[in-house]
Amino acid sequence: MAGREDDTGLGAARVLDADEVQGVLSGSFYTAEPSPPRRARRLDAEPKPAHYKVICISLYNRDLERLDGLVDELKARGVTKANRSALIRAALDQLDLDRVPRGL
């Protein structure tokens, strides 16, 4: 867009006053306000769910791509609640330990 006045960057300078911008930034973003105090956990709070745990596992990229592809295929087939965790649980239900290779 050659020939436009805003190409020089002067258009923004006319709209924004430098002192006003600095005032807003220093008042909103750069103040050293203390973070809000953490709330202590209530003694009568409901306990965390015990029927599952969040864990972390490692997978090779190609295995993760395959897992995601299988999830996408299940969703395309109408299994709307398909996700990585559900697919891994389904695979565990079908696992035959006698067929697992020794050199795992």
Secondary structure, 3 states (H helix, E strand, C coil): CCCCHHHHCHHHHHHCCHHHHHHHHHHHCCCCCCCCCCCCCCCCCCCCCCCCCCCCCCCCHHHHHHHHHHHHHHHHCCCCCCCHHHHHHHHHHHCCHHHCCCCC
